[in-house]
């Protein structure tokens, strides 16, 4: 895509290879920050196009005794939870129990705020609507240029004045109640909103008035608004090829067939099915549509391309344009003095070329193999999951398509992962994954010079080429780049065109969110048989890239359905993993471009459909280097010396045989001298690794390798291998240990776990304070590091500590995690806490004692503690 850079008369059009590169770069820009509440009036205004869930920007907050009842509803765009409860209990209280906030959503005017989520629960949840008092109330303004300040808050709080109108800003006045008898918030609430964003101009319906706007998530119209708006690029209408945007918008609105909504097909009612909108468990009748599943879907069709995106004010105009273009397979070339929107789509040839209008020869080239894919994973915010991050892969590793491509690619998994920030629909994400993967496999390019008649072409046009040299007849290409020369000839760069990659393929139904509870307290089974294998990939320039292939067994769980898989890796000397998200059903992943002669830790776990995570399993692999070892150097030295001895013997025999063989002997002697010199050089190499006397002894005894027996008998002893760096290609299949601070052998790692539950059926909760999940980790080396995981199903608690001791008497709080934990949410929930630190000051001790201590208040149905100690640090 070209943006803001116009060189001579060049027009360019990007293909999927460009998309792939940019999307990989954007993977680090995680979606997770979108839901985080930010504080500060200096934050820039976001632009929301389409429909997205966003976190609040808190620009003001204050507390009052008065609940600031709504007296006059005129001027407000939306009222939430304004009920009789507010009129009855929303008045003055004995203390400052009302928290008021101004939460900003973005640039206005917007179409609507559909729902709020408070600490993860919708505002319709009985947690807020089913209480005796109004726990949450919201008053929203959609950002018109004439909106007024909330009069009832102006009257209730002296920091708010009537001048605080927030014109052109979409925001909410949110009010929360802290009621000691019925606490519903654990600290200051985290609020998100599902927002239908900015209104846009549709030149197809209002061609003469760009000020007429209405809401749409059509990507072409969203891009047009961004290019023309004051809060965007600010281009004039005359700078834009409006007709191309009208055509592109119509293409985006083409409807495609999708599977119908899922229903209960079990033949009987489903019990205990969680409805996330109400927060209640309900029964689903046989044949009824499953709650929570694509509730917004109508029928079995939808528009091909939709744009639901958040544009941050800190990003450049170019980056924001690129984000919108990704949602519709689009490019924005500058052609004939205007910006033109071009979509990758099925088309027909607009011009034919042959040897009569092609000047000179053809230059045929192919893209680098690194751009070729046989599988792609797309990360996107899924509307069906409240816009949480989700992943979809094409093709599935179990499919015939993948098997065929895998075979074509010499049994190499050419897999990549990209991010699509503006795509929120599962089927659209799957379609784009299919397009990018297929397009990456059509990477033949041609360059040629054409007659001036080619000046009518534009980037994105399809052409046909007939040429005798490659024996082509009307072979189709898509124009990627045009350059008009001073003599009016045209240089054309085009890519092989395959119409089949643009077709909307048949889609399997989006996987169901399994909201039926099997056992909400059960920890999912762990991933089994995590296996690591080194892969060396030799490139054309003779460089070697080192990868790790991680494989595991197909996940079979006795709890809830697998939702997604997480694979992390790090150098063993690092403390933080780099994590990748993968869809359910995957059983392998390749970690690419790693350092050789480096040890890596790889970890894996998965999350089920109700949010429970399996225990982390890990494996370690020491990457083999590319250099030869000591044994090779000694063997080379011995071989060279043997060659020298043979040559010298031949020379002596020749000298005594006859005087007429003198010349032959001289020649042999010369060869012997050269061989001896070579032996000396090889010996010098060996000396750099082992003392010369040991190598000489080995050679004198005709030894071609040095094994463990010779090391222990003194031929090569430990003092001679006392070095900071030792190049070892691989270790034998043996168990290993390490010397601890007392001089004893201890394992490289040691771990223990413990759990506690009040009742085997989880029907009762524990209320006693004190120590729980006590355990002892033996064989610990001084300076060992620990990774400790404390998890449980917890209610209201005060003063939870995770601690360890070297003597089972004096206790120390574990590092790297929360301590003095307090929970006041009024219900039982699953929690997981992790701690990472180091054990020091061990003298003669080898045991480390652990416990979870409840100091003041305890409510739990299940507790677990897992401690892993690494003695190698």
N, C-alpha and C positions, 0 to 999 in steps of 0.2 A: 504494500500500500504506500502511496506517495502522499505526504502531507507537508505542505509548506516549503518544499524544495523543488523548484522548477529549473531544470538545466537545459538550455537551448530549446529544442523542440522535441523533447523526449517525453513519452507517456509510458507509464509502467502499470502492470497489474500483478498483484501478488497471488500466489497459489497456496495450496495446503502446506507445502514445505515451510513457507514463511509463517503461516498460522502456527505450525508445530513448534517452531523455534520460539516465537513470542509467547506462546502459551506455557511452554516449559519455563521460560524466564519468569512468568507471572505466578508460577506455582508457589513461590516463596511469599507472595502477597496473600496470606491466608484469609479465608472468609470469616475466621473466628472473631476477628476484631470488630466485625459489623454489629455484633450483639452486645458489646461491652458499653456500659454507660460511661460517658466522659464528662468531665467537669470543666467549666470555664467559659466565660462569655466571649473569649477571644477565638473560639473555634470557628473555622469557616463553615459555610453552609453547604451541605451535601445536595446533590441533584439526584432525585429519584425518578426514574422513568419506569413505566409499567407498574408492577406490584412487587413490593419487597418488604421483608421484616427487618427493622433497623433498631439499633439501640439508641437510647435517649442521650442528647447532649444537655447536661444539667447547667443552666445558666443562672439560676437563682434557687435558693431554698430558705425556708424559715419555719419556725414553730410558733403555734398560738394556742391559747386556751379555747378560742372560738373556732368552731368548725366552718365558719363562713358559709352558711346555708345559701343556696341559690334562690334569690328572691325574684330576679328578673331574667328570664331565659332568652331575651332578645339579644341578637348579636353573636350568640354562640353557634358554631357549626355542628358540634356533636356533644351530647351529654351521655355519659356512661355511668350506670348504677346510681342515677338520680331517682331514688325511690322514696316511698313513705318512710322507710327507716331513716333516711337522711333528715326528713322533716321532724321525725320524732327524737332521734338521738344525735343529730348533727350539730347541736348547739354548743354552749359553753360547758367546759369540764373543769375539774378541780385543779388540774395542772396542764402544762403545755403538752398535751397528748396528740395534737394535730400537726403532722408534717406536711408542708406545702412546697411544691416544686414547680418551676417552669422547665419543662422538658421540650427541647427543640428537635424537630425531625428533619427539617431541610428547607430548601428554597420553595416558596409558594408562588402562585396558588396551586394547591394540589387538589385531586378529585375527592379523596376520602381517607379517613382512618378507619379500617375495618375492625380490627381487634387489638387488644392489648394483652401482653403476657407479663405477669408480675412474678418474678422469681421462677419463671418457667411455666406457670399455670395461666390459662386464659382467664380474662376478667369475668367470663360467664361461669367459671368453676364455682362449685358450692363452697369452696374455701372463702370466697368473697360474697357470693349471693345468698348463701345459706346461713349466715350468721345473724345474730339479733341486732348487731350494730353495723353501720356502713363502713366497712374496712377500707374500701378503695372507691374513690369517685374521680371522674375525669371530665374536664371541660376543655374542648379543643377548638382551635382556630386554624383554618386551612390556608391562611396566608394571603388574603386579599389585600389590596392597596388601601382599603378603607376600614379595616377592622379596628375595634376599640379595645381598650384594656378591660380586664374582668372587674366590673364595678364592685362585686361582692368581696373580692380579695382586696381591692383598694380600701374598702371600708374596714377590713379586718386587720390589715397589716400596714404599719406606717412606712415601710420601705418601698411599697408599691404605690405608684402614682398613676394618674389617668393618662400621662404622656407615654407610658410604656405600652405602646400599641402593637409593636412587632409587625408592622406592615410588610407584606411580601415574605413573611416568615411563618412556616407551618409549625405550630407548637401546641402543647397541652398544659393546662394547669391541673396537676395531679395532686390529690390529697390522700393521705394515709392516716389511719388511726392506730395508735399504740394503746391497746387496752390490756391491762395486766391480767384480767380475768379470762382473756381469750386472745393470746398472742398469735399473730399470723405472719410476722416478719422477723427474719433472723438478721438483724442489722438493717441498714438502709436498703430499701427495695431496689432490685434491678428491674427496670421496665423496658420492654421493647414493644414496638407497634408494627402491625402489618398495614402498610401504607399504599394506597393507589396514588401514584405520584403526579408529576407535572402534566398539564394539558398541552396538546401539540396541535399544530396547523396541518390540515389535510388539503393540499392544493387541488386534489381531484374533486372535492365537494365544494370548496370555496376558493376558486382560482384567483379571485381578484382582491381578496382581503386576508392577509396573513395574520391579522389580529384576532380572527375568529378561531378559537381553539376549543378542543374537547379532549377527553382522556382517551388514550390508545396506547397499547404496548406493541404496535407495529414497528419493527426496528428501523425501517426506512424513514418513517415519520419522526421517530425519536431522534435519529441522527440529524434530520433536517432542522428540527427545533434547536438542537445543540449548536449547529453551525451558525444559525441566524440569531439566537437569543443573546441579550446583553450578558447573561450569566454564563454563556458559552463562548463561541469564537467571535460572534458579532459580525458575521459576513452580511453583505447586502444580497438581496434576492438576485440581482444581476450577476453576482459572482458564481451562481449555482445553476447547473443544468436541471431545472425543475422537472422537465419531462422525464428525465432518467429516474428521479425519485418517485414520480407517479407510477412508472412502470415497475420499479422495484417493490413499491408498496403493494401493488396488486399481486406480484409474485409471492410476497410474504404471506398474503391472505389466502392463498390457495389452500383448500382444505384437504387433509390427508386422513386415511383410515387408521384408526387405533383400536386396540381391544376394548371391549366393554368393561364396565366396573365389575369387580369381583363380588360374588355373592356367597352366601353360606350354602355349600353343596354337599354337606355331610349327611343330609337326610333327617337331621334332628336339630333342635335348638342348641346354640352355643351358649354355655353359661360363663359368667364372670368375664365378660368382654369389656375392656376398659374404653370408655368414651372420653377422649382427652379434652373435648369441649366442655363437658359438664363435670369431669373429674369423678364420675360415678361408674361402678360396674353394672353392666346390664346384660340382658339375654338377647341374642340375635336369632330370630326365627329362621327356620329352614327356607331358603330361597331369598332371604332379605339381603340387601346390600350391606357389606361390612362397614361398621362405623370407622371413621378416620381415613378411609381409603378413597382418595381422589374425589372428595366430596364436591369439588368444583367442576368435575367433568360432566358434560352434557352429551348424551348419545355416544356414537362411535366415530367421531371425527373431530379434528381440531385444525387450527391454522398451522401452516408449515413452519413459519418462523415467528417467534415472539421475543420481545426484549424486556426483561425485568431486571433492572440494573441500578446500582448505586455508584455514582461518580463522585470521587472525593475531590475536595478543592485543592488538595496538595499535589494531585497528579497533573501532568502537563496536558495541554489540549490534544496533542498527538496521541498520547496514551489513552485518553478517554475516547477519542474517535476510534482507535483500534479496538477497544473493548466492545463498542457497539457493533462494529463491522464483523466481529467474530460470531455474533449471534445469527448472522444471515448469510455466511459465506460471501461476504462483500469486500469490494475494494473501492478506493476513491481516487482514480487517476485524474490528473489535471489535463483536460483535453480542450483544445480550441478556446482557451481563455476562461474555462469554467471548470468547476469541480463536478465530476460526473459519478453517479453511483452505479456500479456494475456488480451483478450477482453471478456467482458460478451456478449455471443451470443448463438444462438441455437446450440445444439450439441447432441451427443448420448453417452450413457454409454460406458466407456472404461474398466470397471471391475465390476464384480458382487461379492457381499458379502452375506453370509448367516451364520447360526450358526456353520458351519464347519470351517470357517476361521475368525470368530469374537471371540476373546478371552474374556470371561466374559460377562457382561451385557451391555446394552445400557443406556446412560445418555441422556434423552430428555429434552430440555429446550426451553424457548421462550424468545424473546427479550422484553425489557421493553416497555410498552404501549406508552411511550413518543416518541418512534421511529416509531410508526405506523401513517400513513397518510390516509386521505380520500380526500385530496385536496392539491395541491402544486402550488405556484406561483414562476416562474423563472424570474429573472431580467437579461437582457443581452443587449449588444450594438448591435442594429439592423442596419444591412447594408442598409436595405430598407429605413431607416430614417437617413441616413448619419452617422450611427454608434452612434446615440444618444441612451441613455438608454431607454429600452422598457421592457414591461412585458408580459408574457403569462401564463395562468393558465390551469391546468388540474386536474380533469375534470371541466367543467363549472357547476356552482351551479344549473343551470336549467336542467341539463342532468339527464337521468335515472340512469346512472352509479353512479353519486354522491348521488342520492336519495337512491339507494340500499346500498351503503357503509355507508351512514349516519345512516340508520336504523340498520345496523349490528353493528355500534359503539355506540349504545344506544343514538342516537340523539345528538351526540357530534361532533362539527366541529373540526376535527383533521387537522388543516391547518398550513403550514409553508411557509416560503419564503427563497429562496436561490439565489446565484449569480453564473452565468457562464461567466467568463471573456473572454474565448476563443471561445465562440459560437456567431456567428453574424447572423445566419440565423433563421428566425421565425420557420420554420418547424423542423429544428434540435433541437431547444430549446424546442418545444412542444413535440418532441419524447422523449427527455431526461426527461422532466417533467413526462410524462406518465410512463416511465420505473422506475424512482425512486419511484413514488407513488405506482405502482403495486408491486415492489420488497419489499417495506416496509411492505406489507401485507402478505408476505411469510417469516415469522420470526421464523420458527421452526428450531432448531439446534439439532444435535446429536453429541455425543462424544463416541468413542469406541476404543478398542485396537484390532489390526489386526495382522495376521501372517506376517512373513518377506516378503511374496510375494507382500505386499502392497508397498514396497519400490519403485516400478516402477511408482507409482503415483506422480503427481505434483499438486500444488495448481492450481485450475481452472478446473481440470478434473471432469467429471461427472461420478458418480458411481450409481449402483442400489443395493438395500438392501432388502433381504427377511428375515423376522424374525417373529417368532410365538408370541412373547410377545405383540407387538403392532398390530399384525395381518397384517403385510405388505407383499406384494408380488411385488418384483421388483420395489419398490418405489425409485424414483431418487433423488439424492442429488448432490450438487456441492461442491467440496472439498475447504475449506477455509484455513485450516492449517494442516501441517504434522510435526510430531516430531518422529525421529528415535531414539529408546532407545538403551541402551548399549547391550541388548540381541537381537538386530536386529528386535524386534517387533516394530510396528508403531502405534502411537497415531494419530487418525484422528478426526478432527473437520470439520463437513460439514453442509451446509444449504440446506433446502428444495429447490428443483429445479422445476421451472414451465416454460416450454418452451414458453408459450404464452406471457410472459412479454417482450420477446426480439424481437417480431415481429413489423415491421413498420406498424402502424395503419393508417387507412384512415384519411386524414387531410382535414379540411375545409380551404377554401382560406384565406390567410392572409388578415386581414382587410385593407380596402383601406385607404390611406392617403387622406382625403377629402380636396383637394386643390381648390375646386370651392368655390368662395367667396359668402356667403350669405349677410353678413354685417360685413366687417372687423373691424368696429369700435364698434360693439355692445358687451357689457359685457354679457357673458353667464349667464343663469339663475342659481340661487343658488341651492345647494342640499337641499332637503326638508326632514323634519321629522327625523333629527338625534336624535336617541334614545339610551340611555345607560342603560345597565342592569348588575348587579353584578352576577358573577358565582362563586360558591364555589366548588372546585374539591377536594374530599377527596381521598388521596393516600392510598396505602396498609399499610404504616407505621403510619397511623392515622393522618399524617400531612394534612393540608388543604391549597391548593393553591387558590389564589384569582385572578380572571380574570374579564375583562370588555368586554361584548358583545356590539359592536356598530352596529346599523342597520340604514338604511335610505331608502327612497323611490327610486324606479327605476328612473333614471335621464331622464327627458323629457326636451329637450332643443329646443328653437325656433331659436337658432343661429347655429353654425357649430357642426358637429358630435363630441361626446365625444371621447377623445383620451386616457386619463388615469386619475385615481382617486388618490388623496393623503389624507392619514389619519395620523394625528399627535396626540401625547398625551404627557402630562407632569404633574408633581405635580403642584397643584395650586400655590405653593410657588416658583416654578421655572419660569424662563423667556423664556427658549428655548424648543421648541417642538422636539420630536423624530419622524421623518416622515417615512412612509412606502408608497411605490408606488404600486398601484393595477390596473389591467386591466379594461377597460370599461366594463360595464355590471354587475360588482359586487355590491351587496347591503348589505354586512355585513363583519365584521372583528372582530376577537377576539384578544384583547390585553392581553397577558398572564403574569403570575407570578408577580403580583403587590402587594404593601403593603396594608394590611388592616388598618382600622382607618385612612385612608389618602384620601384627596380630590384630584381628578384628573380632568384636563381639556382635552377634546377631541375635535379636530378641523378637518374639512373636506372641501375640495374643489376639483374641477376637472379642467383639461386643455382640450380645444377643439383642433381640428385638425389643426387649424391655429395658435396655440400657445396662444390664449387668455385664461385667467384663470377666473373662477367664484369667486365671493366673498366668503371669508372664513366664514363658519358657525361653531358654537361651542356649546358644552354642557358640563355640569359638573356633576360629581357623587362623593358623599362622601361614601367611602367604609365602610360597617358595620364591627365592630370588632367581636371577638369571645368570649369576656368576658361578664358575666352577669351584669345587671345594678343595680341601687339603689333600684328600685321597687322590684326586685327579692330578694335582701337581706332583705328588710323589710318584704316581704311576708313570707320568710323562717323563720324569727325571730318570726313573729306573729303565724305562724303555729306551730312552735316548742313550744311556750309558751302555746298555746291552748292545745297541747298534754300534756304538763306538768300539766295544771290545771285539765284536765280530769283524768289523772292518780292519782293526789292528791285526788280528790273527791272520786275516787274508793277506795283509801286506807282508807279514813275516814269512809266511809260506812262499809267497812270490819271490822274496829276496833269496831264499835258499834253493829254490827250484833250478834256476839257471840264470846266467848273466844276461842272456838275450831277453829275459823277462823283466829286466830292470825298470823299463819304462812303465810296465804294468804295475809293478810294486810301488813306483813313485806315485802313480795315479791313485792307487789304493790308500797309500799313506796320507795323501792329500785329503782323500774322502774321510779317512779316520780322524784327521785333525779337525775337519769341519764338524764331524759328529760329536767329538769331544767338546768342542766349543758350544755346540747346541746343548749338550748335556749340562755343561756348566751354567748356561742361561736358565735351563729348567730348574737346576738346583738352586739358583738364586731366587726363583719364584717360590720354591718350597721354603727357602730360608725365611722369606717374609712372613710365613705362617707358623713354622715350627723351627726350633733351634737347629742349626746346621748339623751338629753332631748326631742328633736323632735321625735326620734324613740320611746321613752317611751310613749310620749303622743299619738303617732299613735297607739301603741299596746294597751294602756289603753282604747282607744276608739274603739278597734276592727277594726282598719284600716289595710287593706292589700295592699294598694297602696297609693301613694302620688301624687295627681294631681295638675293642675295649680291653682284651686280654693284654695286649702289649702296653696299653696305658697303665694298667694296674701293676704290671711287672717292672715298670720303670723305664721302658724304652722311650715313652713320652709321658711325663708325669704332669700333675696338676699345675706345678709351678711354671711350666713352660707354656701353658695355655691360660695364663693369668692376663686377660685382656678385657677391655670394655666392650669390644664388638667381636662377635664370633659368627662367621657366615656358615650357617647350617641349612642345607636344602630341605631336610625333613627329619622328623623324629620317628623312631621305631614305634610299633604298636604296643606300648607299655604304659603302665600307670606311673605317674610321677609324683614327687613330693617336694617339700621345701624345708630348709632348716629354720627352726624358730629361734626365739631369743634365748632359749635354754639349751640350744644345741641338739634338739630332738627333731626327728622327721615328723612333719605334719602335712595333711593334704593341701593342695593348692586352694581348694574352696571347701567350706563347711557350712551347713545350714540346718535349721530346725524350724518346726512350726507347731502351733497349738491353737485350739479353738475352744469355745465355750458357748453353750446354749442352756437356757433355763429349762426348756422342755424339748423333747425329741420332735414334737410336731410343731414347734415354734409358736404354740398357743399362749405362752406365758412370757412375761418380761421380768428381768432381774432388776431389783431395786437396791440391793446392798452395795455399799461403797467398799473400797479396798482394792486389792491386786487381783488381776485376772490374766489368763493366758500366759502364765509364768512358764518359762522354758530356759534351758541351759544349752549354750552352744559350746562344744568342746574343741580342743585342738586349734586354738586361735593364736596366731603369731602377733607379737607387738607391732603396731602400725598397720594392722589389717584394716581394710575398709568394709563398711557394712551398707547393705540396702535392705531396709526394713519396711514392710507393708502391714499396716493396721487397717482392717476393714470390719464393718459390722452393720447391723440393722439397728439404728439408734433412735430413741425418742428425745425427750428433753433431758439434757445433761449439763452439769456444771463442773468444770475442772477435770478434764481428762488429760493424762500425761502418759507418754511412751518413754520408758526409762531403761537404762542398763546399769549393771554393777559388776565390778571385778571381784568382789568378796561376798556378794549376796547380802550386804549390809548398807554400804554407802552407795546411793543411787544418783545417777547423772541423767539429765534429760537428753534424749536423742537429738542429733543435729539435723539440719536441713529440712525441717517440717514444722507443722503447727504444734504448739503446746498450749496447755490451759484452755482446752477446747470447750466451748459452750454452745449449746443448741437450744433454741426456743421456738420451734416451728409448730408445736402442737400436734405432731403426728410422727409416725415412725418412717424413716427413710434409710436407704442404703448409702453409706459413706465409705470412702477409701482415702487413707492418708499414707504418704510415703516419706521416708527419712533416709538421708544419705550422709555418712560421716566416716570418721576414722577413730579406731581404738588406740589410745596411747597410754604411756605410764604403766605398762605391764612389767612386772619384775619376774617373779617365779610363777605367777598365775598363768593358766592356759584355758580357763573357762570364762565365758562371759554370760551373765545372767540377765534375762529380759523380763519385762512385765508391762502390762497396761494398768494404770492406776486411776481409779475414779475417786476423786477427793471429796466432793460436796454432794453431788446428786447423780444418780445412776438410773438409766432406763434403757435396757437393750434386750433383744430377743436372741441375738447371735453376735459373737465376737470371734475374730481370728487374727493371729499374729504370725507373720512369716519373716524370718531373719536369714539373710544370706551374707556370709563373711568371705571376703577375698583376701587370702594370705599372700598374694603375689605383689602387693603394692608396697 
